[in-house]
């Protein structure tokens, strides 16, 4: 059985999840964002008054997919790895950038561009659609759109 919890804060979510855990009720897998796995596990064990547990596992979404899909899962980059790769791509194509040529060398540019590209991809917009949209734009906005595409 899968139980989903919705909460407005980490503390509220933690309280809701931990209040349902009972001894001997089978294996419990708690899925949390990557950055919270260690903290949540420590908090859960502390609240349950245990030093360890065989029936409780805290994992990230990526780890759950890896366990569930095994060898069928294709390897993918973490967000940090994606930013590093994007930084390399930006450096390589820096001379071809129209609007972002100067900004490309600034600290944090790759992270900001990664966030923008992720939002665009999650909206279902492709590079081809961006290029097509740029045809109807002018000036700096057109240049930025083409750089992102």
Secondary structure, DSSP 8 states (H G I E B T S, - for coil): -------SSHHHHHHHHHHH--TTS--EEEE--GGGHHHHHHHHHHHHT-S--SSEEEE-HHHHHHHHHGGGS-----HHHHHHHHHHHHHHTGGG-SSSTTGGGSTTHHHHHHHHHHHHHHTT--HHHHHHHHTT--HHHHHHHHHH-
